[in-house]
């Protein structure tokens, strides 16, 4: 039964087409060294960039890409990273230079996933540095603001060695999510948006039910809807556990688990209290009639 509910929930979440990424540039560290766009690190193993800590330069500029040719408001730098003995919290960084509009950056500072920070040691894993140009950042209506230069850097505050390979610059259609990788149930931004909307809706529901219970009205609706929400909480929790067990990204399983736990405990406590509130109202009403 839970599997059926979970499948239904994920089908509700997944009316979105798979994103079609367009590869703009393959950023080969060896080629970057040849055309002088490589700023730090050394080439090892053919086309892998090795960067070691520099106490005088915790933020090391690695590769610069002038005139990247981006034509979409959504793009990302993707690659593979491996690291050994990284002290503290290190991260990869993409600086997006829009000329007079300013420079904005993306960093890998999440606890896990393709936006995960660098700390300790890790075997090869994928990383993604996405950027989303806002509609309000357009030069004029119908014209998308695009970067004039991209700078890829590594922030390494302590000791450690970082290896980087398979770099590529990709762009996407407006509204697509670069963080949604192959096999991922749903884009992380979409899921977070849905959870936020669901949280707001539950907050409004709580205010409505509180007002109804204080007046002794719509008892069936209040208790019944609370029961339905608790069931949805268990569905979300079950889907989060399934996502974790099947190797989904942190940005997929964590919101599902968090939403499920919050709904189960918060709505569960309210569901237990609602009958007592209605009984108290009925008792006060009967006492008023006796007087």
C-alpha positions as a Markdown table, in Angstrom:
| # | Residue | x | y | z |
|---|---|---|---|---|
| 1 | Unk | 0.0 | 0.0 | 0.0 |
| 2 | Unk | 2.8 | 2.4 | 0.9 |
| 3 | Unk | 4.5 | 1.7 | -2.4 |
| 4 | Unk | 1.3 | 2.5 | -4.3 |
| 5 | Unk | 1.0 | 5.8 | -2.4 |
| 6 | Unk | 4.6 | 6.6 | -2.9 |
| 7 | Unk | 4.3 | 6.0 | -6.7 |
| 8 | Unk | 1.3 | 8.2 | -6.8 |
| 9 | Unk | 3.0 | 11.0 | -5.0 |
| 10 | Unk | 6.1 | 10.8 | -7.2 |
| 11 | Unk | 3.9 | 10.8 | -10.3 |
| 12 | Unk | 2.3 | 13.9 | -9.0 |
| 13 | Unk | 5.7 | 15.4 | -8.6 |
| 14 | Unk | 7.0 | 14.3 | -12.0 |
| 15 | Unk | 5.0 | 15.9 | -14.8 |
| 16 | Unk | 8.2 | 17.7 | -15.8 |
| 17 | Unk | 10.1 | 16.6 | -19.0 |
| 18 | Unk | 13.7 | 15.5 | -18.6 |
| 19 | Unk | 16.0 | 18.4 | -19.2 |
| 20 | Unk | 18.0 | 18.6 | -22.4 |
| 21 | Unk | 21.5 | 20.0 | -21.7 |
| 22 | Unk | 23.6 | 21.5 | -24.4 |
| 23 | Unk | 27.4 | 21.2 | -24.1 |
| 24 | Unk | 29.0 | 24.5 | -24.9 |
| 25 | Unk | 32.6 | 23.8 | -24.0 |
| 26 | Unk | 34.8 | 20.9 | -22.9 |
| 27 | Unk | 37.2 | 22.6 | -20.5 |
| 28 | Unk | 40.3 | 20.4 | -20.8 |
| 29 | Unk | 42.9 | 21.3 | -18.1 |
| 30 | Unk | 45.7 | 20.3 | -20.6 |
| 31 | Unk | 44.2 | 22.5 | -23.3 |
| 32 | Unk | 43.8 | 25.3 | -20.8 |
| 33 | Unk | 47.5 | 25.0 | -19.9 |
| 34 | Unk | 48.3 | 25.2 | -23.6 |
| 35 | Unk | 46.4 | 28.4 | -24.3 |
| 36 | Unk | 47.4 | 30.1 | -21.0 |
| 37 | Unk | 43.9 | 30.1 | -19.5 |
| 38 | Unk | 45.0 | 27.7 | -16.7 |
| 39 | Unk | 46.0 | 29.8 | -13.7 |
| 40 | Unk | 46.9 | 27.3 | -11.0 |
| 41 | Unk | 47.5 | 23.6 | -10.5 |
| 42 | Unk | 49.4 | 21.0 | -12.5 |
| 43 | Unk | 48.4 | 18.4 | -15.1 |
| 44 | Unk | 48.7 | 14.8 | -14.0 |
| 45 | Unk | 47.6 | 11.5 | -15.6 |
| 46 | Unk | 46.9 | 13.0 | -19.0 |
| 47 | Unk | 44.1 | 15.5 | -18.3 |
| 48 | Unk | 43.5 | 15.7 | -14.6 |
| 49 | Unk | 44.2 | 18.9 | -12.7 |
| 50 | Unk | 45.9 | 18.6 | -9.3 |
| 51 | Unk | 45.8 | 21.5 | -6.9 |
| 52 | Unk | 47.6 | 21.6 | -3.6 |
| 53 | Unk | 47.0 | 24.0 | -0.7 |
| 54 | Unk | 48.8 | 27.4 | -0.8 |
| 55 | Unk | 48.8 | 29.1 | 2.6 |
| 56 | Unk | 49.2 | 32.5 | 0.9 |
| 57 | Unk | 46.4 | 31.9 | -1.6 |
| 58 | Unk | 43.4 | 30.1 | 0.0 |
| 59 | Unk | 41.3 | 31.0 | -3.1 |
| 60 | Unk | 43.1 | 29.8 | -6.2 |
| 61 | Unk | 41.9 | 30.8 | -9.6 |
| 62 | Unk | 42.1 | 27.7 | -11.8 |
| 63 | Unk | 40.6 | 28.4 | -15.2 |
| 64 | Unk | 39.3 | 31.5 | -16.9 |
| 65 | Unk | 36.9 | 31.3 | -19.9 |
| 66 | Unk | 36.4 | 34.6 | -21.8 |
| 67 | Unk | 33.4 | 35.0 | -24.1 |
| 68 | Unk | 31.9 | 31.6 | -23.0 |
| 69 | Unk | 29.1 | 31.8 | -25.6 |
| 70 | Unk | 26.2 | 31.3 | -23.1 |
| 71 | Unk | 22.9 | 32.2 | -24.6 |
| 72 | Unk | 20.5 | 30.8 | -22.0 |
| 73 | Unk | 19.7 | 32.2 | -18.5 |
| 74 | Unk | 20.4 | 28.7 | -17.0 |
| 75 | Unk | 23.8 | 27.1 | -17.3 |
| 76 | Unk | 26.3 | 25.1 | -15.2 |
| 77 | Unk | 29.9 | 24.0 | -15.0 |
| 78 | Unk | 30.0 | 20.3 | -14.3 |
| 79 | Unk | 32.9 | 17.9 | -13.7 |
| 80 | Unk | 34.4 | 15.3 | -11.4 |
| 81 | Unk | 36.4 | 16.0 | -8.2 |
| 82 | Unk | 38.5 | 13.9 | -5.8 |
| 83 | Unk | 40.3 | 15.1 | -2.8 |
| 84 | Unk | 42.7 | 13.9 | 0.0 |
| 85 | Unk | 43.3 | 15.3 | 3.5 |
| 86 | Unk | 41.4 | 18.5 | 3.0 |
| 87 | Unk | 41.4 | 20.4 | 6.3 |
| 88 | Unk | 38.4 | 22.6 | 7.2 |
| 89 | Unk | 35.7 | 23.3 | 4.6 |
| 90 | Unk | 36.9 | 23.8 | 1.0 |
| 91 | Unk | 34.7 | 24.5 | -2.0 |
| 92 | Unk | 34.7 | 25.0 | -5.7 |
| 93 | Unk | 33.5 | 28.3 | -7.0 |
| 94 | Unk | 32.3 | 29.7 | -10.3 |
| 95 | Unk | 32.4 | 33.5 | -10.7 |
| 96 | Unk | 30.1 | 34.9 | -13.4 |
| 97 | Unk | 31.2 | 38.2 | -14.8 |
| 98 | Unk | 28.3 | 40.2 | -16.3 |
| 99 | Unk | 30.3 | 43.4 | -17.0 |
| 100 | Unk | 28.6 | 46.5 | -15.7 |
| 101 | Unk | 25.8 | 44.4 | -14.1 |
| 102 | Unk | 28.3 | 42.9 | -11.7 |
| 103 | Unk | 29.9 | 39.6 | -10.8 |
| 104 | Unk | 28.0 | 36.8 | -9.1 |
| 105 | Unk | 29.2 | 33.4 | -7.9 |
| 106 | Unk | 28.1 | 29.8 | -7.3 |
| 107 | Unk | 29.8 | 27.7 | -4.6 |
| 108 | Unk | 29.7 | 24.0 | -3.6 |
| 109 | Unk | 28.7 | 24.5 | 0.1 |
| 110 | Unk | 25.9 | 22.0 | 0.5 |
| 111 | Unk | 26.3 | 19.2 | 3.1 |
| 112 | Unk | 26.2 | 16.6 | 0.3 |
| 113 | Unk | 25.3 | 16.0 | -3.3 |
| 114 | Unk | 26.7 | 17.7 | -6.5 |
| 115 | Unk | 26.8 | 21.0 | -4.6 |
| 116 | Unk | 28.6 | 19.3 | -1.7 |
| 117 | Unk | 31.5 | 21.0 | 0.1 |
| 118 | Unk | 35.0 | 19.5 | 0.1 |
| 119 | Unk | 36.3 | 18.2 | 3.4 |
| 120 | Unk | 38.4 | 15.2 | 4.4 |
| 121 | Unk | 38.9 | 12.7 | 1.6 |
| 122 | Unk | 36.7 | 11.4 | -1.2 |
| 123 | Unk | 36.9 | 9.2 | -4.2 |
| 124 | Unk | 35.8 | 10.7 | -7.6 |
| 125 | Unk | 32.4 | 12.2 | -7.4 |
| 126 | Unk | 30.4 | 14.6 | -9.6 |
| 127 | Unk | 30.0 | 18.3 | -8.9 |
| 128 | Unk | 27.8 | 20.9 | -10.5 |
| 129 | Unk | 28.1 | 24.7 | -10.2 |
| 130 | Unk | 24.8 | 26.1 | -11.6 |
| 131 | Unk | 23.8 | 29.6 | -12.3 |
| 132 | Unk | 20.3 | 31.0 | -12.9 |
| 133 | Unk | 20.0 | 34.5 | -14.4 |
| 134 | Unk | 16.9 | 36.2 | -13.0 |
| 135 | Unk | 14.3 | 37.6 | -15.4 |
| 136 | Unk | 14.9 | 40.9 | -13.7 |
| 137 | Unk | 18.5 | 40.9 | -14.8 |
| 138 | Unk | 17.6 | 41.2 | -18.4 |
| 139 | Unk | 19.1 | 44.1 | -20.4 |
| 140 | Unk | 15.8 | 44.8 | -22.0 |
| 141 | Unk | 12.6 | 42.8 | -22.4 |
| 142 | Unk | 13.2 | 39.7 | -24.4 |
| 143 | Unk | 17.0 | 39.9 | -24.1 |
| 144 | Unk | 18.7 | 37.6 | -21.6 |
| 145 | Unk | 21.7 | 38.8 | -19.7 |
| 146 | Unk | 24.7 | 36.5 | -20.4 |
| 147 | Unk | 28.1 | 36.3 | -18.8 |
| 148 | Unk | 31.1 | 38.0 | -20.5 |
| 149 | Unk | 33.6 | 35.8 | -18.6 |
| 150 | Unk | 33.6 | 32.8 | -16.3 |
| 151 | Unk | 36.2 | 32.0 | -13.7 |
| 152 | Unk | 36.6 | 28.6 | -12.0 |
| 153 | Unk | 38.3 | 28.6 | -8.6 |
| 154 | Unk | 39.1 | 26.4 | -5.6 |
| 155 | Unk | 38.9 | 27.7 | -2.0 |
| 156 | Unk | 41.3 | 25.6 | 0.0 |
| 157 | Unk | 41.8 | 27.2 | 3.4 |
| 158 | Unk | 44.0 | 24.4 | 4.9 |
| 159 | Unk | 46.1 | 21.5 | 3.9 |
| 160 | Unk | 44.9 | 19.1 | 1.3 |
| 161 | Unk | 45.1 | 18.0 | -2.4 |
| 162 | Unk | 42.2 | 18.3 | -4.9 |
| 163 | Unk | 42.0 | 16.6 | -8.3 |
| 164 | Unk | 39.6 | 17.8 | -11.0 |
| 165 | Unk | 38.7 | 16.3 | -14.4 |
| 166 | Unk | 36.0 | 16.0 | -17.0 |
| 167 | Unk | 35.1 | 19.7 | -16.9 |
| 168 | Unk | 32.2 | 20.9 | -19.2 |
| 169 | Unk | 30.1 | 24.0 | -19.5 |
| 170 | Unk | 26.5 | 23.3 | -20.3 |
| 171 | Unk | 23.4 | 25.4 | -20.8 |
| 172 | Unk | 19.7 | 24.6 | -20.4 |
| 173 | Unk | 16.3 | 25.9 | -21.4 |
| 174 | Unk | 14.8 | 28.5 | -19.1 |
| 175 | Unk | 13.1 | 26.9 | -16.1 |
| 176 | Unk | 15.2 | 23.7 | -16.3 |
| 177 | Unk | 17.3 | 22.5 | -13.3 |
| 178 | Unk | 20.9 | 21.6 | -13.9 |
| 179 | Unk | 21.0 | 19.9 | -10.6 |
| 180 | Unk | 18.6 | 17.2 | -11.8 |
| 181 | Unk | 20.9 | 14.4 | -12.8 |
| 182 | Unk | 20.1 | 11.2 | -14.6 |
| 183 | Unk | 17.9 | 8.9 | -12.6 |
| 184 | Unk | 16.9 | 11.6 | -10.2 |
| 185 | Unk | 13.2 | 11.5 | -9.4 |
| 186 | Unk | 12.7 | 15.3 | -9.4 |
| 187 | Unk | 14.7 | 18.5 | -9.7 |
| 188 | Unk | 15.9 | 19.7 | -6.3 |
| 189 | Unk | 14.6 | 23.3 | -6.8 |
| 190 | Unk | 11.2 | 21.9 | -7.9 |
| 191 | Unk | 11.0 | 19.6 | -4.9 |
| 192 | Unk | 12.0 | 22.4 | -2.5 |
| 193 | Unk | 9.4 | 24.7 | -4.0 |
| 194 | Unk | 6.7 | 22.0 | -3.6 |
| 195 | Unk | 7.7 | 21.4 | 0.0 |
| 196 | Unk | 7.6 | 25.2 | 0.7 |
| 197 | Unk | 4.1 | 25.5 | -0.9 |
| 198 | Unk | 3.0 | 22.4 | 1.0 |
| 199 | Unk | 4.3 | 23.9 | 4.3 |
| 200 | Unk | 2.5 | 27.2 | 3.6 |
| 201 | Unk | -0.7 | 25.4 | 2.8 |
| 202 | Unk | -0.5 | 23.4 | 6.0 |
| 203 | Unk | 0.1 | 26.6 | 8.0 |
| 204 | Unk | -3.1 | 28.1 | 6.5 |
| 205 | Unk | -5.0 | 24.9 | 7.2 |
| 206 | Unk | -3.8 | 25.0 | 10.8 |
| 207 | Unk | -5.1 | 28.5 | 11.2 |
| 208 | Unk | -8.5 | 27.6 | 9.7 |
| 209 | Unk | -8.9 | 24.5 | 11.8 |
| 210 | Unk | -7.9 | 26.4 | 14.9 |
| 211 | Unk | -10.6 | 29.0 | 14.2 |
| 212 | Unk | -13.2 | 26.3 | 13.5 |
| 213 | Unk | -12.4 | 24.2 | 16.6 |
| 214 | Unk | -12.6 | 27.3 | 18.9 |
| 215 | Unk | -16.2 | 27.8 | 17.6 |
| 216 | Unk | -17.1 | 24.1 | 17.7 |
| 217 | Unk | -17.8 | 24.0 | 13.9 |
| 218 | Unk | -16.9 | 21.5 | 11.2 |
| 219 | Unk | -15.7 | 18.8 | 13.5 |
| 220 | Unk | -15.7 | 16.2 | 10.8 |
| 221 | Unk | -13.7 | 18.3 | 8.4 |
| 222 | Unk | -11.1 | 19.3 | 11.0 |
| 223 | Unk | -10.5 | 15.8 | 12.3 |
| 224 | Unk | -10.8 | 14.1 | 8.9 |
| 225 | Unk | -8.4 | 16.6 | 7.1 |
| 226 | Unk | -5.9 | 16.2 | 9.9 |
| 227 | Unk | -6.0 | 12.4 | 9.4 |
| 228 | Unk | -5.4 | 12.9 | 5.7 |
| 229 | Unk | -2.4 | 15.1 | 6.3 |
| 230 | Unk | -0.9 | 12.6 | 8.7 |
| 231 | Unk | -1.3 | 9.9 | 6.0 |
| 232 | Unk | 0.5 | 12.3 | 3.5 |
| 233 | Unk | 3.2 | 12.8 | 6.1 |
| 234 | Unk | 3.8 | 9.0 | 6.3 |
| 235 | Unk | 3.8 | 8.9 | 2.5 |
| 236 | Unk | 6.4 | 11.6 | 2.3 |
| 237 | Unk | 8.5 | 9.9 | 5.0 |
| 238 | Unk | 8.2 | 6.5 | 3.1 |
| 239 | Unk | 9.3 | 8.2 | -0.2 |
| 240 | Unk | 12.2 | 9.9 | 1.6 |
| 241 | Unk | 13.4 | 6.5 | 3.0 |
| 242 | Unk | 13.0 | 5.0 | -0.5 |
| 243 | Unk | 14.9 | 7.8 | -2.0 |
| 244 | Unk | 17.7 | 7.4 | 0.5 |
| 245 | Unk | 17.8 | 3.6 | 0.0 |
| 246 | Unk | 17.9 | 3.9 | -3.8 |
| 247 | Unk | 20.8 | 6.4 | -3.8 |
| 248 | Unk | 18.9 | 9.6 | -4.7 |
| 249 | Unk | 20.6 | 12.9 | -4.1 |
| 250 | Unk | 20.6 | 14.6 | -0.7 |
| 251 | Unk | 18.4 | 17.4 | -2.2 |
| 252 | Unk | 15.7 | 14.8 | -3.0 |
| 253 | Unk | 15.5 | 12.6 | 0.1 |
| 254 | Unk | 16.2 | 15.3 | 2.8 |
| 255 | Unk | 13.1 | 17.5 | 2.0 |
| 256 | Unk | 10.9 | 14.4 | 1.8 |
| 257 | Unk | 12.1 | 13.1 | 5.1 |
| 258 | Unk | 12.0 | 16.5 | 6.8 |
| 259 | Unk | 8.5 | 17.3 | 5.5 |
| 260 | Unk | 7.2 | 13.9 | 6.6 |
| 261 | Unk | 8.6 | 14.1 | 10.1 |
| 262 | Unk | 7.3 | 17.6 | 10.7 |
| 263 | Unk | 3.8 | 16.8 | 9.4 |
| 264 | Unk | 3.6 | 13.5 | 11.4 |
| 265 | Unk | 4.6 | 15.1 | 14.7 |
| 266 | Unk | 3.0 | 18.5 | 14.3 |
| 267 | Unk | -0.3 | 17.4 | 12.8 |
| 268 | Unk | -0.4 | 14.3 | 14.9 |
| 269 | Unk | -0.3 | 16.3 | 18.1 |
| 270 | Unk | -3.0 | 18.6 | 16.8 |
| 271 | Unk | -5.1 | 15.6 | 15.7 |
| 272 | Unk | -5.0 | 14.2 | 19.3 |
| 273 | Unk | -6.0 | 17.5 | 20.7 |
| 274 | Unk | -8.9 | 18.3 | 18.4 |
| 275 | Unk | -11.5 | 15.9 | 19.9 |
| 276 | Unk | -10.8 | 17.4 | 23.4 |
| 277 | Unk | -11.2 | 20.9 | 22.0 |
| 278 | Unk | -14.6 | 20.1 | 20.5 |
| 279 | Unk | -15.7 | 18.2 | 23.7 |
| 280 | Unk | -14.7 | 21.2 | 25.8 |
| 281 | Unk | -16.7 | 23.5 | 23.5 |
| 282 | Unk | -19.8 | 21.2 | 23.8 |
| 283 | Unk | -19.4 | 21.1 | 27.5 |
| 284 | Unk | -19.3 | 24.9 | 27.8 |
| 285 | Unk | -22.4 | 25.1 | 25.5 |
| 286 | Unk | -24.3 | 22.6 | 27.7 |
| 287 | Unk | -23.3 | 24.5 | 30.9 |
| 288 | Unk | -24.5 | 27.7 | 29.3 |
| 289 | Unk | -27.9 | 26.1 | 28.5 |
| 290 | Unk | -28.3 | 24.8 | 32.1 |
| 291 | Unk | -27.8 | 28.3 | 33.4 |
